[in-house]
Amino acid sequence: MVTVGSRRPRGRRQCSAGFTLLELLVVMVIIGLLAAYVGPQYFGVVAKSEVKATKAQIEAFDKALATYRLDVGAFPSAQAGLGALVKAPPGVRNWAGPYLSKGVPNDPWGNPYRYALPGQHREYDLWSLGRDGRPGGQGDDADIGNW
């Protein structure tokens, strides 16, 4: 008996692996349509989460400032600002901080928070200038404050 190696049938064409240009274009169009649909919704969610994070940080600052006031007897001066929650200002007695565990962060857009004493809206004002980093604005660019 003669053993013959594996044979390929003659006359049959072998299929080539891979995708045609048309198939790739169809897939790219589908991905583009999905991105066009999902993208704006995703960025809207991100903007809302940045606003929520800003409000949460302002609330945390409010609590830290209230504790500072209980210890020291007054809110930090406008000159000392929010830095007084991390490091005792010169000449301040009964400072029992730091009142923030990780320092004073910037807002979610990378801008420093603003602090004013006396405030225009409350005893002190604490706010972020929003996404655009400028006073005023509407929507995501609006200022976010403790008032």
Beta strands, then each sheet from edge to edge (+ up, - down):
strand 1: 114-116
strand 2: 125-128
strand 3: 144-145
sheet 1: 1+ 2- 3+
end
